[in-house]
Amino acid sequence: MRRGLRILILGCLGVGLMAALFVGPAWLRGAALVVRAAGLQEGWAQTLAQWRTVPFEVSELQVPSRYGPLRARLYRPREARGHPVVLTSGVHADGIDEPRLVKLAKDLATGGQVVLTPEPPDLLRYEITPRLPDMIEDAATWLSAQKELAPDGKVSLFGISFSGGLSIVAAGRPGLRNKVAATLSLGGHGELSRVLSFLCTGVLPDGRAMKPHDYGVVVILLNVADRLVPAEQVEPLRAAIRTFLRASHLTLSDAKRAEEKFEEARRMQGQLPEPASTLMKYVNTRDVAALGPLLLPQVRAFAADPSLSPERSPPPSAPVYLLHGADDTVIPAMEASLLAQALRPHTKVDLLATPLITHAEVDRSAHFSDTWKLVAFWTHLLAE
């Protein structure tokens, strides 16, 4: 995290600690989580990060679903408080082992929250399917039935990236009626076809232009490959795309391994026949301008199932929290605003688009007030 952001957070929380003397411990709980998430280990910030923290145990388990058992991980505090959370990752091959997901789960658990991280296999393959909200629903149903973990039979659903929107879909299902305390969508979508159209064109719903991240376009290609190349080329092309996506993730942690994976993706391109080879070339060169027009005609059919879009699914009655990076180029922040408009006639919605995060992580500089708003957002959410 940038030094400037650390200073801003420390300054804001210093004032906030004084305010907490008047508003009570709820604010401290939200502030402590923000400090832990930001990785601040300096002076009194470290003391705040450890405020009312508790030891927790981590166990591996299998959660039943209509598609078979799901690998899952349970973070169980010795002294639990608040509703247990079903925390679902974004589209990522590391699944429940993804370092940022693990950190968030631990940050929540050390504050007393029971956290279940299910691993829908479709996400591991970078596939966005109608099965995903079913699996999230099934994981939530299982957790809500565990009386020692969810005494009042209610859970919260937290979803990252595309799983954010899909968690809202799951929360509106009849099977979870009266079982959901709140839902958090972190960088999630409201209408899938609208997001995919943006990724292909760089045009926002209001007509403004913004350069989309190539990651999203590559994920679209993987999902619609069967409509663009002969049947025998589909899986080899998808294997090459997954190699490229894996390399992209490794750039965050291991530059050497990332470059080795990128080189492997380029070798795989050379082994593909046409037209798969040309499509993979666009992937390897991050040529969104070439890929976008090819993918755009496939968007509407790919996103047709209502269960892929919370705006076209039954809305949840429990409160919904929408947290979004103000300059997100994978799923634009406008998605959160449009989704909030669609949900507000049906339920309470708390929306925060902040420059403190990009797509799904805290790593940006911002003004004093932005940190305060982020703390308030988490304070309200953790109180549900």
Buried (B, 14 or more C-beta within 10 A) or exposed (E): BEEEBBEBBBEBBEEBBEBBEEEEEEBBBBBBBBBBBBEBEEEEBEEBBEBEBBEBEBEEEEBEBEEEEBBBBBBBBEEBEBBBBBBBBBBBBBBBBBEBBBBBBBBBBBBBBBBBBBBBBBBBBBBBBBBBBBBBBBBBBBBBEBEEBBEEBBBBBBBBBBBBBBBBBBBBBEEBEEBBBBBBBBBBBBBBBBBBBBBBBBEBBEEEEBEBBBBBBBBBBBBBBBEBBEEEBBEBBBEBBBBBBBBBBBEEEEEEEBEEBBEBBBEBBEEBEEBBBBBBBBBBEBBBEBBBEBBBEBBEEBBEBBBBBBBBBBBBBBBBBBBBBBBBBBBBBBBBBBBBEBBEEEBBBBBBBBBBBBBBBBEBBBEEEBBBBBBBBBBBBBEB
